[in-house]
Amino acid sequence: MQILKTRVLLVEDEDLARKTLSFYLNTIFDEVVLAKDGAEGLKLIEENFEKNDNFDLVLTDLNMPNVNGMQMIDEILELIPNQRFIIVSAHKNEEDLLKLINLRVCGYFVKPLNIDNMMEMLQKAKEEVIKDKQPKEVENKALIPLNNSYTFDLSANKLYHKNIIVKLSKKESEILDVLIKNIGELISVDKFKEIVWDDININDSSFRTVMKRLKDKIKDDDFIISHKGYGYIIEKVLSK
């Protein structure tokens, strides 16, 4: 049976609040990583994204030096559109709340912290994380086998590696979507530029960077075949 590890990033500039929250988070989640402001939080997000080891939950203050919480959230969502957040703040700002409604915000704590309420919310957040990580056993006609390790769910638009979701950035997802919709067809770099970037003149390096990140995430059993000078293809999987 696979052990499902849960990881949290805590971004908090106040030393006492960071120490207190870290203590309680460690009683619930398997790994808690700390950042002292939004800039440090973004750096950790990017470093872990490069290793395909994203955080299941980001717990963050809003008012912080260097990069504030709202700016950090906006930049994280550009990279990881399905990232979950819990907000910690000294007060509830209506303008911030309205903006957060459309984001994946699981909760909002107001300082000073009510420990009972906080623990209940954190436990529910963990349950949601575990549920997302659970293998999907139900047969689905929308599931496309790409090879022995990877499957794509057309209905949810998600890539699975042995029943575990592979977290992709927006551009990585869009590139994969083009290949999935044209399985068995060789797609040129110019075609990717036209569909994903809507700009045939975009620099080749922009495309190659995203494609490399995508292929790095599936390198243990890569199903995207490169034809140098021509393009990329996902070959059809023969029925057994």
Residue pairs with C-beta under 8 A, 6 or more apart in sequence:
2 135
4 130
4 133
4 134
5 30
5 31
6 28
6 29
6 30
6 31
6 56
6 57
6 126
6 129
6 130
7 29
7 30
7 31
7 32
7 33
7 53
7 54
7 55
7 56
7 57
8 25
8 29
8 31
8 32
8 33
8 55
8 56
8 57
8 58
8 59
9 32
9 33
9 34
9 35
9 41
9 44
9 45
9 55
9 57
9 58
9 59
9 60
10 18
10 21
10 22
10 25
10 32
10 33
10 34
10 35
10 59
10 60
11 35
11 36
11 37
11 38
11 40
11 41
11 58
11 59
11 60
11 61
11 64
11 69
11 72
12 18
12 21
12 34
12 35
12 36
12 59
12 60
12 61
12 64
12 88
13 36
13 37
13 61
13 64
13 65
14 61
17 61
17 88
17 111
17 113
18 34
18 36
20 113
21 59
21 88
21 113
22 32
22 34
24 115
24 118
24 119
24 122
25 32
25 59
25 122
26 32
28 119
28 122
28 123
28 126
29 56
29 57
29 122
29 126
33 44
33 55
35 41
35 43
35 44
37 64
37 65
37 66
37 67
38 60
38 64
38 66
38 67
38 68
38 69
38 71
38 72
39 66
39 67
40 66
41 58
41 60
41 67
41 72
42 67
42 72
42 75
42 76
45 54
45 55
45 58
45 76
45 79
45 80
46 79
48 54
48 55
49 79
49 80
49 169
50 213
52 166
52 167
52 216
52 217
54 80
54 83
54 167
55 83
56 84
56 129
56 133
57 84
57 85
57 86
57 106
57 125
57 126
57 129
58 73
58 76
58 83
58 84
58 85
58 86
59 85
59 86
59 88
60 69
60 72
60 73
60 85
60 86
60 87
60 88
61 69
61 87
61 88
61 89
62 68
62 69
62 70
62 87
62 88
62 89
62 93
62 96
63 69
63 89
63 90
64 72
67 75
69 87
69 89
70 96
70 99
73 85
73 100
73 103
76 83
77 83
77 103
78 170
79 169
79 170
80 167
80 169
81 169
81 170
81 173
82 104
82 167
83 104
84 104
84 105
84 106
84 125
84 128
84 129
85 100
85 103
85 104
85 105
85 106
86 105
86 106
86 107
86 108
86 109
86 121
86 122
86 125
87 96
87 100
87 105
87 107
87 108
87 109
88 109
88 111
88 113
89 96
89 108
89 109
89 110
89 111
90 110
90 111
91 110
92 108
92 110
97 108
100 108
106 121
106 124
106 125
106 128
107 121
107 124
107 125
109 117
109 118
109 121
132 165
133 164
133 165
135 163
135 164
136 153
136 160
136 163
137 163
140 153
140 155
142 153
142 154
142 155
142 156
143 151
143 152
143 153
143 154
144 151
144 152
144 153
144 154
144 180
144 183
145 151
145 237
146 152
146 223
146 234
146 237
147 221
147 223
147 237
148 221
149 161
149 162
149 220
149 221
150 159
150 160
150 161
150 166
150 218
150 221
150 223
151 159
151 160
151 163
152 158
152 159
152 160
152 176
152 180
153 159
153 160
154 180
157 173
157 177
158 165
158 166
159 165
159 166
159 168
159 176
159 218
160 166
161 218
161 220
166 217
166 218
168 176
168 214
168 217
169 210
169 213
171 196
171 210
172 210
172 213
172 214
172 217
174 195
174 196
175 192
175 196
175 210
175 211
175 214
176 214
178 187
178 191
178 192
178 195
178 196
179 187
179 224
179 232
179 233
179 234
180 234
183 234
183 235
183 236
184 233
184 234
184 235
184 236
185 233
186 227
186 230
186 231
186 232
186 233
187 231
187 232
187 233
188 230
188 231
189 204
189 207
189 231
190 200
191 231
192 207
192 211
192 231
192 232
193 199
193 200
193 201
193 202
193 207
194 200
196 207
197 206
197 207
211 224
211 232
214 224
215 222
215 224
218 224
223 234
223 235
224 232
224 233
224 234
225 232
225 233
225 234
225 235
226 232
227 233
